[in-house]
């Protein structure tokens, strides 16, 4: 009986985690520009939900 309770608890925990992922969702972005050079990397992304544009510049040192 104790193993059955542990299985039910594990199943309920899994359901709670899955529900959390569904509620939070994931941010959908599309890459508009991705430029790699020897010294830096530039990436421009746009959110498909809000239209907000993010620019990321990374130094490769």
Phi and psi in degrees as a GROMACS rama.xvg file:
@    title "Ramachandran Plot"
@    xaxis  label "Phi"
@    yaxis  label "Psi"
@TYPE xy
-65.4317  -37.3528  UNK-2
-66.8816  -34.6316  UNK-3
-64.8378  -42.7392  UNK-4
-63.1131  -39.8951  UNK-5
-65.0751  -39.0614  UNK-6
-65.2345  -41.9402  UNK-7
-65.8282  -41.3974  UNK-8
-62.6339  -42.4434  UNK-9
-64.1445  -41.8317  UNK-10
-63.4668  -43.2329  UNK-11
-65.9118  -37.4047  UNK-12
-64.4283  -42.2938  UNK-13
-61.6498  -41.6784  UNK-14
-63.3698  -39.9836  UNK-15
-65.3564  -41.1718  UNK-16
-65.796  -43.8118  UNK-17
-62.5202  -41.0147  UNK-18
-63.9384  -37.5645  UNK-19
-61.6119  -42.7077  UNK-20
-65.1891  -38.2205  UNK-21
-67.3863  -42.2169  UNK-22
-67.0949  -44.4101  UNK-23
-71.3699  -37.4709  UNK-24
69.291  -173.817  UNK-25
-129.601  148.356  UNK-26
-78.7426  123.431  UNK-27
-94.7643  123.316  UNK-28
-131.648  151.629  UNK-29
-119.588  141.709  UNK-30
-84.447  121.284  UNK-31
-89.9851  -37.578  UNK-32
-150.018  134.928  UNK-33
-139.51  107.241  UNK-34
-118.063  123.916  UNK-35
-112.698  123.703  UNK-36
-121.266  169.32  UNK-37
-59.523  -30.7972  UNK-38
-100.869  -29.229  UNK-39
-143.396  169.702  UNK-40
-134.408  131.912  UNK-41
-121.095  129.8  UNK-42
-132.318  129.806  UNK-43
-117.394  122.125  UNK-44
-123.822  148.682  UNK-45
-124.541  132.684  UNK-46
-72.7558  128.056  UNK-47
-75.2972  -18.7329  UNK-48
-82.8427  -47.818  UNK-49
-107.069  -18.6597  UNK-50
84.2153  2.52497  UNK-51
-67.2744  137.279  UNK-52
-106.899  131.972  UNK-53
-116.251  134.203  UNK-54
-116.375  124.915  UNK-55
-117.792  126.385  UNK-56
-118.233  122.81  UNK-57
-121.547  127.886  UNK-58
-83.3596  136.385  UNK-59
-105.056  83.0606  UNK-60
